[in-house]
Amino acid sequence: MDEFDKPIEAIPPDNKRGIPGRRGAPLGILHEWKALLKQIKGEIEAAQARPNYDPRSRVIKEWIDEELKLEQEIANVERIREARLQQMATPAHAAQPTSHKLERGKRCAQIVKEMKRFRYLRLDACRNVKEIQTDYPDFYIWELRENLTAEDRDLFDHPNQWESVVTYTYGILGKQYAKNWMTIRDWVKAWNKSQGTSKQPSKRK
């Protein structure tokens, strides 16, 4: 029997070693994997230096397969650990503004579109508010309208009194979010930019 076909106790087959998966692998296991990988690489290098080295040997193939598996597992665990360390190093409040800004920008941009539609239906199509609400029950603007005072709601219902659609909409959204209209504008611009929308809503219409 060729010496490379003899089992080596120092490096048992994969099914005997029972390498655990990378999920939840403790740091101690990672060190064991690295030590084992180093040992396997040493055995492969030693085998390659022998005059009767045969790369087709079953044991050599097992070593190489094991080497590749360990390298992959170690790389996966280290990548996950690095991502978690970076996540822990970044304060939660520092990661939130961007996503919140985009989510709010998305909602505000949609409301601007709905307000333009509402204005058209009220002034050009001569529809009353109830009719529009019946035909477009999913519009975000109805929730916005319900939260207005009676006086502001009356202004909402008469878009011919608005300075412009965008100016008026930014104003009432600013009240809802307790922000000035420029902040609302910046949210909408950020959302449009994230979607590759080049045309920005004008403040004059």
Secondary structure, 3 states (H helix, E strand, C coil): CCHHHCCCCCCCCHHHHCCCCCCCCCHHHHHHHHHHHHHHHHHHHHHHHCCCCCCCCHHHHHHHHHHHHHHHHHHHHHHHHHHHHHHHHCCHHHHHHHHHHHHHHHHHHHHHHHHHHHHHHHHHCCCCHHHHHHHCCCCCHHHHHHCCCHHHHHHHCCHHHCCCHHHHHHHHHHHHHCCCHHHHHHHHHHHHHHCCCCCCCCCCC
